[in-house]
Every structure is written in C-alpha cells, then in structure tokens.
Amino acid sequence: MNQPVRHLQRVAVIGGGPAGLMAAEVLAAGGVQVDVYDAMPSVGRKFLLAGKGGMNITHSEDLPAFRGRYGARAGEVARWLDGFDPQAVRDWIHGLGIDTFVGTSGRVFPLEMKAAPLLRAWLHRLREAGVRFHMRHRWLGWQDGRLRIATPEGEILVEADASVLALGGASWARLGSDGAWAPLLADKNVEVAPLVPSNCGFDVDWSAHFSEKHAGAPLTTVAIAWRGRNGEMLRRQGQFVVTATGIEGSLVYAISAPLRDQIAQSGSATIWLDLLPDLDAGRVLDEVARPRGSRSVSSHLQGRLGIKGVKVGLLHECLSKEAYGDPASLAAALKALPVVLRRPRPIDEAISSAGGVRFEALEGGSAMLRALPGVFVAGEMIDWEAPTGGYLLTACFGSGRAAGRDALDWINRKK
Ligand SMILES: Cc1cc2nc3c(=O)[nH]c(=O)nc-3n(C[C@H](O)[C@H](O)[C@H](O)COP(=O)(O)OP(=O)(O)OC[C@H]3O[C@@H](n4cnc5c(N)ncnc54)[C@H](O)[C@@H]3O)c2cc1C
C-alpha cells in the first residue's frame, strides 16, 4: 500500500538577529522546517553588543505612551505590539528562565542586565524545536526564484516555500548589519527609503583648542532646547558627552531624529544648551551681575554658579569676547547657549538606523513584500525608528513574530 507523502514545508529565515530568531520561533512552532542563514560566524552579534552596556529589553510605561515612541509609524508598529506587547516580551523572557526588573527610569532589563544568558537559552530552545542554523551563509539575492547564498564552500541555491528577510539596519556593519540588502531589494521593485543614522551623535565645528582640551568631558546637568518639526521650541534635560568632533550620548540620541532631518533640509541645526537647568534665568542674571571686584569672569562664574571645566570651555567656544564680558549676554548664554550641529555622525556609528523597506511596499499591512510574494521582512530593515529605552528590541521581536505568522498563513493558504 502506498503511504501518503507529506511534504514538510520549508522556510528560510535570512538574518539571525532578534527579529529573525523570533520569526524562526513562530515558524517552528507552526510545524514547518526552519533554516536560519546568517553571514556572520554566529547569530545575534548586535543583540549581544546591546547587552554590553546593560540590556534594555523593553519599557514599563503604559501602552499608549509606548506606542507613541514610534512617531510617524506608530500606527503600523501597533500591529506588531498588539501581537507582542511589552508585558508579553517580559513573559517570554521569563519563559526562558530569566527574570526581569524595572529600573528607576521605567526601563526593563533582564536580571543580570546581560544578553548572553538570554541568547544562549533562546538558541537552545530553537534547536530543540528543530531550527537549523547555517552560519557564514551570506544571502546575495535570487536566481530563478531560489535564494542565492554564498557559503565558505562556494555559492549555493536554496529553495524554500517562503522566506523571511531579517537583515537588520546599517549600523555597526562589523556585526553583520551592513545594509547591503537595500540595492538587492530595490532592484526587485521594492520601495526602500534611504538608510540614515538614528540615535546618533553629531559633528560640531569645535576649535582644535576646545576639542583637545574637552573631548570626552561629560555634561551631566544640562538641558537642550531645539526646534521641533513644526517649529515649536522643545526642551529636555539629561546627559551627554563632548567628543573630539562634536557631541553624543543619551540626551543627544533621544532628540537626534528631528535634528538629523533639520540638517538634511537646511544644512545645519542649532541647539541651545541650558548649562544651569535647575536655576531660572532671573536668578542666573542676578548672580552673574553681582559685583565681582578683581575676580576674573571665570572665577566669578565658578564661585557664584559652580560653572567650570567644559561648561566654561563651551562659553568661550560659542560666545564672542564681548558677549562673555557683558553680564546680560553671559547670563542669557548660560541658559541658552547656541551650538550649531553640522552633520550626523556616520551611520556605522549609530545605535540604529532609520529608513529601509517602506511600509507601502508591504502587502495589505502584512509583512509580505508586494513585489515578491512569499518573501517577508522583519525588524530594523523596515522603515521605522524609535528612541533607545527598549523600544527598538520590542518592535524587532514583535515584527519578527508578525513575519513568522504571516509566512505561516501564506504557506498554509497555498497548500
Ligand atoms: C551599541 C548598541 C546598543 C543597543 N542597545 C539597545 C538596547 O539596550 N535596547 C534596544 O531595544 N535596542 C538596542 N540596540 C538596537 C538593537 O540591537 C537593534 O535594533 C536590533 O538588534 C535589530 O534587530 P534585527 O534582528 O532587526 O537586526 P540585527 O540584530 O542587526 O540582525 C541582522 C542579522 O542579519 C544578518 N545579515 C545581514 N545581512 C545578511 C546577508 N546578506 N546574509 C545573511 N545574513 C545577513 C546579520 O549578520 C545579523 O546577524 C542597540 C544597538 C547598538 C548598536
């Protein structure tokens, strides 16, 4: 008697970052054979790097506020979050045997703040579920409907019932996400927005003297004011660092998207530093204008207002001699010192990238490329951005799950 033949459906997941691994998890649970291909010698390299400074995996704020972090793309990202919200992310981590905690800022971390134990447990579970990993396998595009993949033994063609591309953005290329996929998709009529830095630092034309003296100096009590997208003045307090070429750090990253866009439009962007964010302008003027006798302006500022080091350096750097000597101008500058940003730092240095596969290139709100039926996309390679705070990883996880689900639906419909 002839046995019925059951063809095991095969899905190729290209890219083993958090988005690709999530897609693999959903697909394996759906009963298909999953093969993960990654160009690097091991998966999850950027995920591991993200864990170095304290892996911030999601955020505990309420859902409407959380959704709002995705700005213009909040509507599209909501679909991913609906399927895997921040609490689901935490539950999922707990399911891997790793506890989480909420830090004072509301950010959520794995208990040990590290990514390595989480990734180890996750990969173990994926292997147990039958997922196969093919390292040093670089996807190069398609030939006759098959995936072209370069391996250490030479190029191969891979046939799959569906594929999920989760190739990452274009920062930290040495960890695998080099953005080389963008022209391959554009050639297939997939709309791809240019990849640009997100959560990035900026160049400032510091003088050689200032740069040599203050590169690496942190500014811990400062606020920055900047002009928002509709011309309104916005303000945020935090910390950043002066670098040899400009500024970087958490406060700068948080406001980097509108500043990057302003520079693209107008060639530069101005921010205004409040060097004394805890004192109002009237009090600052009173202190600056007090008689200083034979004391220099610098020692007067240090004595009355605690302004010293890099803050004095910034005043000298950004103010004319006359303004520095005039109490009214000096007091105004202490509360709103203009600094001109010339350009974002190169994309490779950024925490993440914006741009990528446009949502408009996706079929009816799903993860499938309209131009390439059976090809799904996930993670940072899609055109959305978010600040740091766990929003990037949460969206990558949710997007990976959505791509996995959509690919399953598609092959099940095809059967
Ligand atoms: C320094 C740093 C700190 C960060 N900290 C945080 C944080 O605390 N919290 C947070 O939420 N986010 C953080 N992020 C961002 C987060 O790590 C990324 O957003 C996330 O890893 C993106 O996931 P992804 O799966 O889309 O892509 P990636 O993690 O970039 O993975 C893409 C994978 O695709 C592979 N690949 C690419 N091209 C090919 C190809 N042609 N063939 C085969 N394989 C290919 C790559 O090798 C890589 O393994 C940080 C990023 C950096 C750089």
PDBQT file of the ligand as one rigid body, heavy atoms in Angstrom, charges set to zero:
ROOT
HETATM    1  C1  LIG A 501      25.612  49.669  20.816  1.00  0.00    +0.000 C 
HETATM    2  C2  LIG A 501      24.163  49.279  20.669  1.00  0.00    +0.000 A 
HETATM    3  C3  LIG A 501      23.360  49.187  21.798  1.00  0.00    +0.000 A 
HETATM    4  C4  LIG A 501      21.997  48.853  21.677  1.00  0.00    +0.000 A 
HETATM    5  N1  LIG A 501      21.232  48.771  22.809  1.00  0.00    +0.000 NA
HETATM    6  C5  LIG A 501      19.920  48.503  22.703  1.00  0.00    +0.000 A 
HETATM    7  C6  LIG A 501      19.108  48.390  23.874  1.00  0.00    +0.000 A 
HETATM    8  O1  LIG A 501      19.607  48.440  25.014  1.00  0.00    +0.000 OA
HETATM    9  N2  LIG A 501      17.763  48.190  23.709  1.00  0.00    +0.000 N 
HETATM   10  C7  LIG A 501      17.192  48.093  22.464  1.00  0.00    +0.000 A 
HETATM   11  O2  LIG A 501      15.963  47.943  22.384  1.00  0.00    +0.000 OA
HETATM   12  N3  LIG A 501      17.943  48.120  21.343  1.00  0.00    +0.000 NA
HETATM   13  C8  LIG A 501      19.285  48.328  21.436  1.00  0.00    +0.000 A 
HETATM   14  N4  LIG A 501      20.055  48.369  20.301  1.00  0.00    +0.000 N 
HETATM   15  C9  LIG A 501      19.415  48.157  18.978  1.00  0.00    +0.000 C 
HETATM   16  C10 LIG A 501      19.133  46.667  18.684  1.00  0.00    +0.000 C 
HETATM   17  O3  LIG A 501      20.281  45.888  18.998  1.00  0.00    +0.000 OA
HETATM   18  C11 LIG A 501      18.746  46.500  17.207  1.00  0.00    +0.000 C 
HETATM   19  O4  LIG A 501      17.674  47.355  16.916  1.00  0.00    +0.000 OA
HETATM   20  C12 LIG A 501      18.353  45.057  16.883  1.00  0.00    +0.000 C 
HETATM   21  O5  LIG A 501      19.445  44.176  17.098  1.00  0.00    +0.000 OA
HETATM   22  C13 LIG A 501      17.869  44.904  15.445  1.00  0.00    +0.000 C 
HETATM   23  O6  LIG A 501      17.447  43.580  15.274  1.00  0.00    +0.000 OA
HETATM   24  P1  LIG A 501      17.281  42.922  13.836  1.00  0.00    +0.000 P 
HETATM   25  O7  LIG A 501      17.023  41.470  14.089  1.00  0.00    +0.000 OA
HETATM   26  O8  LIG A 501      16.338  43.694  13.018  1.00  0.00    +0.000 OA
HETATM   27  O9  LIG A 501      18.723  43.083  13.139  1.00  0.00    +0.000 OA
HETATM   28  P2  LIG A 501      20.185  42.699  13.630  1.00  0.00    +0.000 P 
HETATM   29  O10 LIG A 501      20.244  42.438  15.082  1.00  0.00    +0.000 OA
HETATM   30  O11 LIG A 501      21.060  43.753  13.066  1.00  0.00    +0.000 OA
HETATM   31  O12 LIG A 501      20.458  41.309  12.890  1.00  0.00    +0.000 OA
HETATM   32  C14 LIG A 501      20.553  41.215  11.490  1.00  0.00    +0.000 C 
HETATM   33  C15 LIG A 501      21.261  39.927  11.140  1.00  0.00    +0.000 C 
HETATM   34  O13 LIG A 501      21.237  39.762   9.717  1.00  0.00    +0.000 OA
HETATM   35  C16 LIG A 501      22.489  39.256   9.287  1.00  0.00    +0.000 C 
HETATM   36  N5  LIG A 501      22.666  39.629   7.883  1.00  0.00    +0.000 N 
HETATM   37  C17 LIG A 501      22.683  40.875   7.335  1.00  0.00    +0.000 A 
HETATM   38  N6  LIG A 501      22.844  40.795   6.003  1.00  0.00    +0.000 NA
HETATM   39  C18 LIG A 501      22.895  39.466   5.688  1.00  0.00    +0.000 A 
HETATM   40  C19 LIG A 501      23.012  38.737   4.466  1.00  0.00    +0.000 A 
HETATM   41  N7  LIG A 501      23.106  39.355   3.267  1.00  0.00    +0.000 N 
HETATM   42  N8  LIG A 501      23.026  37.392   4.523  1.00  0.00    +0.000 NA
HETATM   43  C20 LIG A 501      22.917  36.728   5.710  1.00  0.00    +0.000 A 
HETATM   44  N9  LIG A 501      22.807  37.376   6.896  1.00  0.00    +0.000 NA
HETATM   45  C21 LIG A 501      22.786  38.723   6.875  1.00  0.00    +0.000 A 
HETATM   46  C22 LIG A 501      23.495  39.907  10.230  1.00  0.00    +0.000 C 
HETATM   47  O14 LIG A 501      24.706  39.179  10.278  1.00  0.00    +0.000 OA
HETATM   48  C23 LIG A 501      22.738  39.914  11.550  1.00  0.00    +0.000 C 
HETATM   49  O15 LIG A 501      23.001  38.745  12.308  1.00  0.00    +0.000 OA
HETATM   50  C24 LIG A 501      21.425  48.642  20.394  1.00  0.00    +0.000 A 
HETATM   51  C25 LIG A 501      22.244  48.720  19.260  1.00  0.00    +0.000 A 
HETATM   52  C26 LIG A 501      23.596  49.031  19.382  1.00  0.00    +0.000 A 
HETATM   53  C27 LIG A 501      24.454  49.117  18.146  1.00  0.00    +0.000 C 
ENDROOT
TORSDOF 0
